[in-house]
Each structure stands twice: as structure tokens, then as C-alpha cells.
């Protein structure tokens, strides 16, 4: 990828009066900067609509470097709409494992099937047509329409919100209706006809590489001469954001049960958090009980199986949205007949070999547990490979 030279851009306008034709030349300066500093990203090499679509979905809530690695791995296995449409959901979830917000992967699969079966494998080229697909919201529809198909629509993500908030010194909360309306209006006025692909990417790229949330690199910004927040010395105070919600701390327990060399795993319900991902049975540690007591209770409640003698494996921390989770994992012994299993909190169960376990997609805490066990020689000696 290209690296950004943080020296002052000699093509940048000097500190001219902001009130004098305030937006004149701004889009040209932005596009010139983008032509010289754009990153070499795989979906930019062809602008194939399928590639653009997948990249936009992946990069929501995902850092760029991580997203690129996942994108390249994804395209090796699912190079086009047909490959994605025809794949089994478990394999799709495995390729998405670690990106979080798994509904994105499920919706990609649903939309790919629809496009493959009803539209001959061709994505719609309009905002309205794209937004009619499962899981495609206004942002994704506008991004794909403009970047893949050149439609003259603006794309507003967090980077664009930050750039616009500083350019125009928008002093109300950036997520408010008032701020949103002003940002959309400002960007629409700046958008050069026929150049939406580069303009939208340039705005997002500028916010990512230069106009960062903290310590923006104003000396390297091609729009510094137009920036009202910089002129007022308040660029660090824009955009105006709400206080983050207080974190919620959860303690959970899970049990790894091995019987006849096979490991028990269950698949979460379609309407659960982490829907359709696999896990080892367990749940939240309730007030007044220990993690060991919780795993015994949860096994009985979720599977109808009685287990005992929970032996500690380790504890694993992970976060999602506002939640901070500590997962205590135990090896447990089976007291019941395994044929008497009765799922009460899952849609499917599997007695699996270890290679099968490794092929399944797990949520973050259980994934860390699988990796831990993958290096445990004593544990692996007791399970089928």
C-alpha cells in the first residue's frame, strides 16, 4: 500500500479568506490529492461490482488492513456471485469468523442467492435496485452505486462525517438529524458530476489517512485552506460526539465435553446473538454461583445432559458492542447417556472430530478457546483428529 508523506502539500492553497468563494476549487484539490495518495486496494484494481459490494460490507466496523486480508481470502474461495450463492452457510461463516457482526455474512449469502437466481448474477446498478437486496442499507447501496457503477450519489460514512464536520465547523452532534442533513447537503453540493467514484473514495480516504479522529495531520491536508474548524483552532473538537455508553461486564462459563473421542458442539439459534455460529454449551454465571456451578447447570438446561467434575482450562476475554465478556472454560465429564441429548437453546448439535471442530465458525470467546486447545497436547491426545 502507498504510504502517506506527511510533509506540507505544496499544492495546498494558502490561508486565504474563508468567506471568499468558500468551496471554489475544493473538489479539484481533493481529487488531485487522491490521484497521488490513493491506497492500492484489491477492489480498486477492477471496480468489479461484486468486489466493491463485498469490500463495503466487510469494511463496516473493520479496520482497513484487516479487511484487506479477509477480502483476499474470501475472493480465493468465493470469486463471484455464483460461488457465494452456491456455498454452504457454515463455510461462509468460517471465512467470516473473526470479523464480527455476523449478520453481514448471512445477508451477503442471502443477497447473492437472490442475485444469482433472479437477476442472472448481475448486481443492480441503481441505489434503489441495490437497496432492495437483503441486508443492503442506504450506505452500502450508495457506495456500490457510485464506486462500482459511477452513479452521482454521495456516500457518507464516519470518515466523511468527520471531514465535513471540520470543513464546515458543524458544532452540533454529528449523529443528529441536523448535522446529517447539513453534511449530506454540503457533500452533494461538492460532488462533481461524473466523478462520484473518485470523489467519494477521496473523502473517505482523506478521513482515514489525514483527517484522523485524534491529532489530524492538518499540515498534509489538501483542504486545510478551506477548513473552518482549523481556522478557528477547534479541529480537535469536531465532530461533536455523544459520550460512549457505559460498558457492561459479563461472566460466562462453558464446558468442553469429550465422549468416545468426539467433542460436543451446538449451533446457535437463527434469531440469537451470534446466530448460526457454533459453540460449546454454557451461559452466563448467575449471582451467587461459581463458574463451575454455572457450567453444570447450563449443560442440564441447554442439552438435558448431566455433567460433573469441571476441570479449569482457562479464561478468555473478548468484547462486542458495549459488552466486556470473561469466558471461563472447563473440561467436563458426561454422566448421562449421550443419546438422551435434548437441545433447548440450539438448533443443531454435533459430536465432532477435532478437525471438524476447527472447520466450524465460533464466536470470539469460543474461538480463542479452540485455539488454546489446539496447542494442548494432552487434550488433543484424547480426541479424534
Helices and strands as residue ranges (DSSP letters): H 26-37, G 42-44, H 49-58, H 64-77, H 81-86, H 89-96, H 103-118, H 127-131, H 138-147, H 158-167, H 177-190, H 196-209, G 218-220, G 224-226, H 228-232, G 235-237, E 248-259, E 262-268, E 278-279, E 282-284, H 291-303, E 307-320, E 323-334, G 338-340, E 346-352, H 354-359, H 364-374, H 377-380
